Amino acid sequence: MLRKQNTERIERNFFILFFLRFSIGMMNYKDNGINEFTMKENVYSLQKLARFRQYSDVPEY
């Protein structure tokens, strides 16, 4: 039970951090015209999040 709660908490924090980073990235993107590096970083973060969510189903013992 505790393990499941921790996983959920980690996932929530990870998503909040990701969202903040993504929105900051988008602001930079708007300010500097097209900043390809920032966009690549955001896509990479999205892929990382997807991978994280995919493997976050920790079996309950």
N, C-alpha and C positions, 0 to 999 in steps of 0.2 A: 504493500500500500504506500509506504513512505517513498519507495523507489519510483512509483508511478507519479506521485506528487512532485518529486524532485525533477523528474523528466518534464512534466508539464510546466514547472516553474522555469526551468532552463529554456525550454522551447519558447515560452512567452517572452522572457528577457531577450533571447536571441532575436525574436521577431521584432521587438521594440527597437533594439539596437539597429537591426537591419533597416527598419522603416526610417529611422532618423537619418541613417547614413544615405539611404536612397533619396530622401527628400532634399538633403543638403546637396547631394550630387545633382539632382534635377535643378536646384536653384543655380548652382554653378553653371550648369549646362545652358540655362536661360541667359545668365549674365554674359558669358564669354562667347555667345554664338554657339557654334558647334564644337564641343570639346569631346573628341572621340574617346580619349582615355577615360574620362569620367563615365561615359556610357558603357564602355567595356567593363569597368569596375562594377557598375550596377548590375549588368547582366551576369557577371561572375558571382556576385552576391546572391542574386536570384537563384542561380543554379546550385549554389552552396546551400541555400535555404531548402530548396527542393530535396536535395540529397539528405540533408539533416532530418527533414520531416519523414522521409522515406525510411530511415533507419532508427527513428526515435521510438518505435514500438517495442519497448523493453518488455519482455515477458515477465509476468508477475509471479513471484515465488512465494 
